[in-house]
Each structure stands twice: as C-alpha cells, then as structure tokens.
Amino acid sequence: MSDNERTVQYTCLKCGYKNSWTRDEILQRGQEVIYRGENEVIYSLRCKNPKGCDQRMRIAIARQEH
C-alpha cells in the first residue's frame, strides 16, 4: 500500500460519527494550520457526517520529500 492510499480514522468527539480520510483527501479538502513542524504538517478537517456536523479535528501528516 502506498502512502497516498493510507487512511486516518477517528470518531468525531461531538456527534460520534466515524470519519475516514485518505492522505489525498486531507491534502485536497483539509485546511492547513499555520503551525508547520519540521517533519509534519497539521490539517484541520471538518467532520464528514452527512447529517451535518461543524466539529473540526486537527490531523498531523508526515511531510513527503520530493
């Protein structure tokens, strides 16, 4: 499995919905947080609950070298 296919899974603290994000989805839909670590980037992601939930979660993903 390549790094682009790995998923991050968590349960929303507000509504209990189980979220699953691929690395590509995080890069495309997440909002990058200003803090940037040396080896990781932090993204803010909105809950995927189709009923509507405004809770956001911060996810750190490893910086890829090109």
N, C-alpha and C positions, 0 to 999 in steps of 0.2 A: 504494500500500500504506500503510495507516495505521500509526501507532506501535504499536498493540496487536497487529498481525499480524507484526511483525518478530521474527526469531528470533536467538538466541545459540547458537552451535555451538562445541563444544570436544571434545577427546579426553581421556578420563579418564587421569590420569597413573599410576594404579595398575593398571587392568585393560585399558586400551586401547579401551574402549567409546566410540563416537561419540555424544555427547549433543547433543540439540537442544531448546531451551527457547523458548517464546514469552514475550513480556512478561507476558501474563496468567498463564501457568503460574508464572513466577517470583514474581509478586505473591501468588498463591494458595498455592503449595507451598514457597516458599523461606523460610528463617528470616532475618529482618532482623538484620544485625550492628549492634552498638551504635554504631560509628562512623557518623556521618552527615555527609557533605560538603555544601557549600553547594548544589551543582548535581547531586549524585548520591546514591543510596542503595546500600549494598552488601548483597547477599543471599548466604547460604550455601546451596548446593544439593547434595543427595545424588545420586550417580551413578544413572542410570536403568537400568543393566544388569539385565535380568530374571533373570539367574543370581545376583544378589545381590553388591553391592559397597558397602562402607561409606565409600568415599572421598568427600570433600566438596570443592567448588570454590567460591571466592568470585567473585561476578559483580557488577559495578557497573552500575547502570542509571540513566539520566537521570531526575531528578525532573521530574514533569509539573506544570505550572501549571494551576490550575482556574479 
